Amino acid sequence: MKLLFVAIMLMVAGSVMAQPSNVLVYHDVYGAYGTAVITAINNLWPGCTVGDYSGGTSGYTAFNAALASQAWDLVICEMWYYNTDDLAWYMLNDIYDTTPIFVSSWEWSGGTSGQMTLANTMGVTAVSGFGAPVVPHYAWETSHPICAGISDWSWADPGLGILNGRMTVSDAVPVTGWTATSTPGQGGICVANNGQSIISGYTPAYATDAVNIWENILEFMYGGGGALQQSTWGAIKAGF
């Protein structure tokens, strides 16, 4: 019994310390916004190698080459400023079955390079954009790890809110949204249908609490670092 307990504790400790080896990121950067994802990765996983690309066409070209060059533990694409048609959307579709990905884009329905093809693969059927004024954002699943400890979903620059999107889902699961309660066609951050990837109509880059939101997203995607859930702990105790 003692050996079983020690083994369990070692497994828990291993999950807390686990970190990805290689993370690939494309993220738009403009003005004071867009670096939160890199800050969050460095906070969580200081030992991992980060392929860090930005800057529109030149950044997309380098990102595409890096994506094709090797396997990655996580792939992140956060696009809210530059045209997204130069991104290799077909490659994201190709790796979706084997690699956790995060994708947010200001032109899901306006793009011409397979943006909505990927969205459909991930369990989202439609995305509608915003006009002024900016509307608030809400946690729909407050107990979800992505929402843990986050009380402020607003933007440091409110004008940037119009670059977000409202998502209609098929088998993706929205954990945040654009209405105070869960409403069809108003999804924000959605867990994709593989249960680990994220497709998002909410852009963490310019959120007031951007780094903390990103840390939650990344920890959820990589699947490590969380405490045992009550249901899991109950099953373990029953086996003693």
Secondary structure, DSSP 8 states (H G I E B T S, - for coil): -HHHHHHHHHHHHHHHH---SEEEEEE--BTTBS-HHHHHHHHH-TTSEEEEE-STHHHHHHHHHHHHHS--SEEEEEESSS--TTS-HHHHHHHTTTS-EEEEETTTTT-SSSHHHHHHHHTEEEEE---SS----EESSTTSGGGTT-----BSSGGGGGG--EEEESS-EESEESSSS--TT-B-EEE-TTSS-EEESS-GGGBTTHHHHHHHHHHHHHT-S----HHHHHHHHHT-
